Amino acid sequence: MLEGLEIVIARMETHPEEFINGHWEYFIDHMAYDLFTEEERVALEKAKIQLQEVKREFRRKRYTTEVIERLVEDKNKWEAVKKKEGRQHMKDVLSAGVENIAKQYEYKWAEVIKDVQS
């Protein structure tokens, strides 16, 4: 077998990430087929099939990672909105309380509880 092809196939097995949109793809291109014997072409095609499986697994992992990142991003946005709403609600309650104290308004708990329960 052509020594360079043996090196490329071994490299595909040990460092497949370099063949995913990398500079090593040139060496497995069909343009070089006239260099190889039939046996070498078969060996190269088998290595390409294995590389396709590695690429698929890489894309599958990336897909799952992106889904999880989107969920985390959405959760963080939701929590930020809830915190902001909660802070605003507390400000409103405190402001109302301060106004009522200033007016010497007697707080009627029975009305508050009735409103909350309904």
HUGI-V703145 format. One record per backbone hydrogen bond with DSSP energy under -1.0 kcal/mol. NH is the residue of the N-H (numbers start at 1). CO is the residue of the C=O. Records with the same first field share a line. If there is no record, write none. Layout:
NH=CO  CO
//
This chain:
6=2
7=3
8=4
9=5
10=6
11=7
12=8
13=9
14=10
15=11
18=15
19=16
21=19
24=18
25=22
27=24
28=25
29=26
32=29
33=30
35=32
36=33
41=37
42=38
43=39
44=40
45=41
46=42
47=43
48=44
49=45
50=46
51=47
52=48
53=49
54=50
55=51
56=52
57=53
58=54
59=55
60=56
61=57
62=58
63=59
64=60
65=61
66=62
67=63
68=64
69=65
70=66
71=67
72=68
73=69
74=70
75=71
76=72
77=73
78=74
79=75
80=76
81=77
82=78
83=79
84=80
85=81
86=82
87=83
88=84
89=85
90=86
91=87
92=88
93=89
94=90
95=91
96=92
97=93
98=94
99=95
100=96
101=97
102=98
103=99
104=101
105=100
112=108
113=109
114=110
115=111
116=112
117=113
118=114
//
